[in-house]
Amino acid sequence: MTIQDTGWKHDFLLALCATLLVLAINAISGFPTIADLGADNDSMLRLVEVRDLLAGQSWFDLHQYRMGLAGGFLMHWSRLVDAPIALIILAFQALGASTAAAERAAQIIWPLSLYGLTIFVILRASRRFAGTDVAMPSLVLSTAALFFLGIFNPGTLDHHNVQLLLTAAGLWLLMEAPFWRPAALLSGLCAGLTLAVGMETAPYVAALGACAAVLFILDERERPTARDFGIGFAVIASAVLAATIPPPAWGVAQCDAFSAFQFVIAALSGFGLAAIAGLPGQSTAGTRLVSMSALAVAVAAVGIVFFPQCLASPYAGMDERVRTYWLNDVVEAQPFLSVAVKQPKLMAARYVTPFIAMLLIGLQLRSRRLRREEALVAALLVVAFALSLWQVRGSTFSVAFAVLPLSAWIAGIRLQASAAQPWRVSTRIAAAWLVSLNATWAGVAVAAQSVVHKAPGGINSDADHALTCGKAADLGDLAAMPATTVLASSNLGSAIVMFTGHRALAGPYHRNVDGNLAMLDAFMRTADAAHAIVQREHVGLIAICRGNSEELSLAAEAPDGLAARLLNRDVPEWLELDSATANKPVEIYKVR
């Protein structure tokens, strides 16, 4: 993109049209993803966090006081996502809308705005990647891919959509750097922001920084790119530290959220990259390689010496019971083999198109050297695909990045139309379209599964993960009761906090270890042991959802435990079923 380039207006209009189409589809169907957020606990708790902020909770205070043990626990999310959602709510309230209407507006506007912007970024990146007109295939593939990912659905306030937008923008802007002067600086800003939003994108941020450094090592003309990317990355890290972390906590390292650890690494690597790129005497690739290697060693040494606790696996210190009964059942944290065996539909939709995209790039590499833009996309795509083999959440990024080589492939076949027989070209184009759509492979998986007449078993199957009892109507009786602490399965915790005034003991968050352990102990131990825990934690109500996969799992693991007894309607004498809730989605037991 250059200042004179007006193609961005065309791409913006295309992205806007795609967004309005998706908006219309959701509106006609009554915004089903808002009416029932399903298993999207993070979006529920994000709205609760925004409500708390608007109600006067400090900008720097990220405690969730209505979940966990008494006093709550400190969340690891960023206010950078809370702020725009809160501003949308405030804007609609200023126009006279009720709080409920303003929240609903935010649930629609925020994710769909991110959806449109991400499509726009992918369109711009596709043009730069292919070097030809790829607008139509890129628009169709990106619209479909992002739609079926689900992270841009109305009601989705989780931060994964923000991270995908910022990461894709960082890649696109790095591709644009030789043609548009501010692009590298903006790429560094995007990299720093996505890291501040959540540590899940740290590998992509590292890949973007490594790409900027390698480009400079291989080509001295990339000096401005490396310098500006480094400055943008370091500056935004400094700004985020000042804006989101209270000064007394500037020296505290948090491995799972932006803190002193992330700031020091970002500032050292960003300013170091900029300094090396600005130094004279870097005229040979060997000299530049030595300088960059020294910087890498310095950054690694700082991490090892000052922040060794953050170099372990993110889940290394997690309690084994929480890992067994919660983390191992989180869909987005499953490895490829588990997904392939237990959820073939998800595997087909998330892994096939990125693999085809990497295959296309590999075939290009066999015949010629990759262009700069192709190499950048290949690097990010390979990183994302490798991460998706570890955890399926990485496929969110690989599916989006795959749109670039796939749309270029389709556009290339269309350009060959004049040199081949029409029916052959039509067949090739149709086949390319089909294999490039994630929905095609998901359909193939469903069809294959129906042929063998065997659904995948195990608690991680698609059917088991349909969270029941998470709608406002399901919790209406509970909401009408005086506020107290509620004992319920962890995957009901966010819904309880969002739709009622109660405090949930358990919730699906790795920092709520003590609350989740208390829930496991109460549900899996005998009635007398559970009674002691209930008294200790001042639990006033117990909520049971008979279709909840987590409760069924706990009952199967501990057939003599409290959860199993309540599911079998064997009620201990210290509990009393609220008769008004009998046989409803959520049955409520009062502690005598």
Buried (B, 14 or more C-beta within 10 A) or exposed (E): BEEEEEBEEEBBEBBEBBBEEBBEEBEEEEBEBBEBBBBBBBBBBBBBBBBBBBEEBEEEEBBBBBBBBEEBBBBBBBBBBBBBBBEBBEBBBEEEBEEEBBBBBBBBBBBBBBBBBBBBBBBBBBBBBBEEBBBEBBBBBBBBBBBBBBBBBBBBBBBBBBBBBBBBBBBBBBBBBBEBBBBBBBBBBBBBBBBBBBBBBBBBBBBBBBBBBBBBBBBBEBBBBBBBBBBBBBBBBBBBBEBBBEEEEEEEBBBBBBBBBBBBBBBBBBBBBBBBBBEEEBEEEEBBBBBBEEBBEEBEEBBEEBBEEBEEEBEEEBBEBBBBBBBEBBBEBBEBEBBBBBBBBBBBBBBBBBEBBBEBBEEBEEEEEBBBBBBBBBBBBBBBBEBBBEBBBBBBBBBBBBBBBBBBBBBBBBEEBEEEEEEEBEEBBEEBBEBBBBBBBBBBBBEEBEEEEEEBEEBBBBEBBEBBBBBBEBBBBBEEBEEBBBBBBBBBBBBBBBBBBBBBBBBBBBBBBBBBBBBBBBBBBBBEBBBEBBEEBEBBBBBBBBEBBBBBBBBEBBEEBBBBBBBEEEBBEBBEBBEEBEEBBBBBBBBE
